[in-house]
Amino acid sequence: MKSITIAGGGLAGLTLGIGLRQRGVPAALWEAGHYPRHRVCGEFICGRGQETLTRLGLRDLLERAGAVDADTAAFFSATQSTGPRPLPSRAICLSRFILDATLAEKFRELGGELRVGQRWPAVGVHASACPDRRELQPEGVVRATGRRLQTEEDGARWFGLKAHVSNVPLTADLEMHVSPRGYVGLCRVNGGRVNVCGLFRRRAGESIGSQNRRELLRGPIGSPLHQRLASAEFDENSFCAVAGLSLRPYRAVARADCCIGDAITMIPPVTGNGMSMAFESAELASEPLVAWSRGEISWAETQSQIARRCDGAFARRLAWAKWLQRFVLTPSLQNMLVMFAARSDWSWRMAFEKTR
Ligand SMILES: Cc1cc2nc3c(=O)[nH]c(=O)nc-3n(C[C@H](O)[C@H](O)[C@H](O)COP(=O)(O)OP(=O)(O)OC[C@H]3O[C@@H](n4cnc5c(N)ncnc54)[C@H](O)[C@@H]3O)c2cc1C
């Protein structure tokens, strides 16, 4: 069997590596960083990706690693709140510090070759920029390198912050707080801690000092978020930030290289579905890759099948997520949205289901 090279050992790359090894395919995975490490992420896993985890036998593994169930959510704006509402389907929450390292260990156990601290050199570009795909990536290479850098989008720059805190009582398993600056999610993770993770908008040229990062996560003085985090104890080692985020949807068929996970596109974090898409896209890619490894189909066909499968699974979700994100980030609509979610069970269930 021919070997597959996976560039990027985040959730998509590791899940793919595990799936391939379970089917006897030789796989080498290059990860530029190391394990364990904190990542900017709400650490809230919901949607169909959980079924992928179950099919790969990973769900139990994550539960043993400390994953916490989440059954309720509450939404807050400056003046409105919903109170706890049942989630239409159960989610699980687990720190990326543990999650990524657990999957990396599993991949190794299954005989995968893990090259930690090694960056894959290929650069991804748009398909139209390079008609001959073989120039971009050799056959057998799957790009799972995560989000693509976008310095500015519609005059704004997006950045994410994450920290783990203790001593925070939550009113629901997931709390989502919106403000004119962006939004912050709080959820319980392993070890009795709470993940505090936010997406924020910055105007071009505006700088955010490191001191201000904690204040951004705490929210405006007087807000429900600020009150919730009043006695929070921050774990300084867990603090991390990421900038250059793109919230625009892209299609896999438009990518010149063979991609999975955020390397295709990043779904707006407000949906809490990016990790699910990473797991799902890895599973969708497995079958064509196994066929290529056995010499049954060409690399061009493999890449095309993977792209079509991913676009088929994600296009509608991404379209809904784009609108949801736009509404949530429009300050004049925030109070109304939370009020609506409080009064209409149907609208909140629909927004949840359409983005998953
Ligand atoms: C603020 C914020 C909050 C979020 N909250 C949630 C949430 O609550 N729930 C949810 O489901 N999703 C959430 N997400 C999205 C989620 O984190 C991503 O969708 C998910 O991590 C994508 O997985 P991935 O494997 O595609 O990419 P990543 O997890 O980013 O992994 C990519 C990996 O590739 C490595 N890499 C990059 N370049 C190279 C290279 N050239 N060679 C080798 N290695 C390389 C990187 O080091 C990294 O480890 C959030 C995102 C943000 C920004």
PDBQT file of the ligand as one rigid body, heavy atoms in Angstrom, charges set to zero:
ROOT
HETATM    1  C1  LIG A 401     -11.912  31.811  18.949  1.00  0.00    +0.000 C 
HETATM    2  C2  LIG A 401     -12.211  30.412  18.460  1.00  0.00    +0.000 A 
HETATM    3  C3  LIG A 401     -13.075  29.603  19.191  1.00  0.00    +0.000 A 
HETATM    4  C4  LIG A 401     -13.393  28.321  18.730  1.00  0.00    +0.000 A 
HETATM    5  N1  LIG A 401     -14.248  27.547  19.469  1.00  0.00    +0.000 NA
HETATM    6  C5  LIG A 401     -14.624  26.343  18.995  1.00  0.00    +0.000 A 
HETATM    7  C6  LIG A 401     -15.531  25.526  19.735  1.00  0.00    +0.000 A 
HETATM    8  O1  LIG A 401     -15.957  25.830  20.861  1.00  0.00    +0.000 OA
HETATM    9  N2  LIG A 401     -15.943  24.355  19.162  1.00  0.00    +0.000 N 
HETATM   10  C7  LIG A 401     -15.478  23.940  17.940  1.00  0.00    +0.000 A 
HETATM   11  O2  LIG A 401     -15.895  22.872  17.485  1.00  0.00    +0.000 OA
HETATM   12  N3  LIG A 401     -14.579  24.666  17.262  1.00  0.00    +0.000 NA
HETATM   13  C8  LIG A 401     -14.149  25.854  17.741  1.00  0.00    +0.000 A 
HETATM   14  N4  LIG A 401     -13.228  26.587  17.050  1.00  0.00    +0.000 N 
HETATM   15  C9  LIG A 401     -12.700  26.056  15.772  1.00  0.00    +0.000 C 
HETATM   16  C10 LIG A 401     -11.705  24.918  15.985  1.00  0.00    +0.000 C 
HETATM   17  O3  LIG A 401     -10.699  25.290  16.897  1.00  0.00    +0.000 OA
HETATM   18  C11 LIG A 401     -11.079  24.557  14.641  1.00  0.00    +0.000 C 
HETATM   19  O4  LIG A 401     -12.092  24.447  13.679  1.00  0.00    +0.000 OA
HETATM   20  C12 LIG A 401     -10.300  23.250  14.704  1.00  0.00    +0.000 C 
HETATM   21  O5  LIG A 401      -9.214  23.372  15.572  1.00  0.00    +0.000 OA
HETATM   22  C13 LIG A 401      -9.810  22.882  13.305  1.00  0.00    +0.000 C 
HETATM   23  O6  LIG A 401      -8.961  21.761  13.374  1.00  0.00    +0.000 OA
HETATM   24  P1  LIG A 401      -7.807  21.572  12.278  1.00  0.00    +0.000 P 
HETATM   25  O7  LIG A 401      -7.142  20.306  12.599  1.00  0.00    +0.000 OA
HETATM   26  O8  LIG A 401      -8.351  21.806  10.925  1.00  0.00    +0.000 OA
HETATM   27  O9  LIG A 401      -6.804  22.788  12.551  1.00  0.00    +0.000 OA
HETATM   28  P2  LIG A 401      -5.890  23.022  13.827  1.00  0.00    +0.000 P 
HETATM   29  O10 LIG A 401      -6.494  22.442  15.037  1.00  0.00    +0.000 OA
HETATM   30  O11 LIG A 401      -5.581  24.491  13.817  1.00  0.00    +0.000 OA
HETATM   31  O12 LIG A 401      -4.568  22.212  13.524  1.00  0.00    +0.000 OA
HETATM   32  C14 LIG A 401      -3.684  22.561  12.493  1.00  0.00    +0.000 C 
HETATM   33  C15 LIG A 401      -2.309  22.028  12.896  1.00  0.00    +0.000 C 
HETATM   34  O13 LIG A 401      -1.421  22.133  11.806  1.00  0.00    +0.000 OA
HETATM   35  C16 LIG A 401      -0.140  22.519  12.283  1.00  0.00    +0.000 C 
HETATM   36  N5  LIG A 401       0.547  23.123  11.139  1.00  0.00    +0.000 N 
HETATM   37  C17 LIG A 401       0.266  24.276  10.506  1.00  0.00    +0.000 A 
HETATM   38  N6  LIG A 401       1.082  24.435   9.440  1.00  0.00    +0.000 NA
HETATM   39  C18 LIG A 401       1.890  23.329   9.403  1.00  0.00    +0.000 A 
HETATM   40  C19 LIG A 401       2.902  22.887   8.515  1.00  0.00    +0.000 A 
HETATM   41  N7  LIG A 401       3.258  23.603   7.446  1.00  0.00    +0.000 N 
HETATM   42  N8  LIG A 401       3.527  21.708   8.777  1.00  0.00    +0.000 NA
HETATM   43  C20 LIG A 401       3.177  20.960   9.847  1.00  0.00    +0.000 A 
HETATM   44  N9  LIG A 401       2.207  21.326  10.724  1.00  0.00    +0.000 NA
HETATM   45  C21 LIG A 401       1.557  22.501  10.487  1.00  0.00    +0.000 A 
HETATM   46  C22 LIG A 401      -0.445  23.465  13.420  1.00  0.00    +0.000 C 
HETATM   47  O14 LIG A 401       0.637  23.551  14.323  1.00  0.00    +0.000 OA
HETATM   48  C23 LIG A 401      -1.673  22.813  14.038  1.00  0.00    +0.000 C 
HETATM   49  O15 LIG A 401      -1.343  21.917  15.069  1.00  0.00    +0.000 OA
HETATM   50  C24 LIG A 401     -12.846  27.858  17.507  1.00  0.00    +0.000 A 
HETATM   51  C25 LIG A 401     -11.954  28.662  16.786  1.00  0.00    +0.000 A 
HETATM   52  C26 LIG A 401     -11.628  29.920  17.268  1.00  0.00    +0.000 A 
HETATM   53  C27 LIG A 401     -10.670  30.767  16.483  1.00  0.00    +0.000 C 
ENDROOT
TORSDOF 0
